[in-house]
């Protein structure tokens, strides 16, 4: 299989980051992650943060930046990505009041514009889904399909989240196949097999990761990114389980 590196989405460790951002990064590095997907910089200047990441041997897999910041200060955000050597800038979430049909059309226009600015800087702009984008719009398409179909395929890319796709009864591997040339980043998290369908460590729940990993051979995926929005163990215990299970699954497919 292709050697796709593995990162952790730092939102998983948000409480730990609030207490000790630098120490949390050191722990992530000690677990063996190759990269981090940032969701904020812990109050550290980006130049200083890059020095710390270099010291720890961690690459920046991408950065989640709120849509409001992208809209109001895109040039500065792009400059931060260049300092961090981040190749992927991600629009991570839409606030509930920004999910009307008109809002999605405005978003599509903005993503194309922002994607062009990112491309000029050598960066790819990605859109990260939750479950609400899988609701149908008036024409019967999901909001996520509409975003992907109506944005410029050369400017806007996908960061698919396998949990949220599965939560809405969609097959993540099929979405990866549909957008195989545009899926640059994939969020890996599992789902419990009980009625709650809670967030679970990779390889411990109901999601078919074998199919997802195999599809990674065909898609242009640059990073597997482990994320767990909420955990029943400590977050560090959960991400270590996910990392070890993911490595075992990849090793099994390589045999």
C-alpha positions, 0 to 999 in steps of 0.5 A: 500500500501507499505510505500515507502518513498518520496525523492527529486532529488536535481538537481531540486533545483540546482540553489538554492543549488548554492546560499545556499546549507544548507538552501535549505536542510532545506527548503526541510525538512520543506516541509516534504520530507523524503529523498534527492537524492544528485547530488553533496555535495555543497562543504560540506565534506561528514561527515559534510553533514551527520550531517546536514542531520541527524539534519534535519531528511533527509535520503540519498535516493541515490547519482548521481555521473558522470560516469567519477568519477565512472570510475576514483575514484570508491573506494572513491565514495563508501566510501562517500556513506558509510559515508552518509549511502546511499544505492544506487549509481546511474550512472546518464547520458551518454555524447553524445559522449558516446552513440555508440554501442561500448560505450554501450558494454563498459558501460555494462562491467564497470557497472558489475565491479562497481556493484560487488564493490558496492555489497561488500560494501552493496550498490546497483548500479543503472542506470538512464535513459533519452530518448536517451537510448530508441533509438534502437540499431542495433539488434532492442533492445533499449539501455536501454533494452540492458543495463538491459538484458546484465548486471548482474541482481544481481549487476546492478539495475534500476532507471526508469524515468517515464517522459522520458519513456513516452516521447518516448511513452513507458508505465512506469508501463510496464517497472516497471513490466518487471524489478520489481525485479531490479527497486529500485528507480523511478523518478516521474515527469509529462508531460504537455498535450500540444504539448510541452510536457514540464516537469510538477508537479506530478499529473498535466499532462498526465502521469498515476501515478495511474498505476505507484503507483500500480505497486510499490506494486509489484516491489522492489521499495525503494524510490519514487523520485520527480524530475522536470528538469525545472519548470515554477513556482519556483522550491520550488513551483513545488516540493511542488505541486508534493509532495502534489499531490503524497501524495493524490494519495497514500492516495487514493489508500490506502482507 
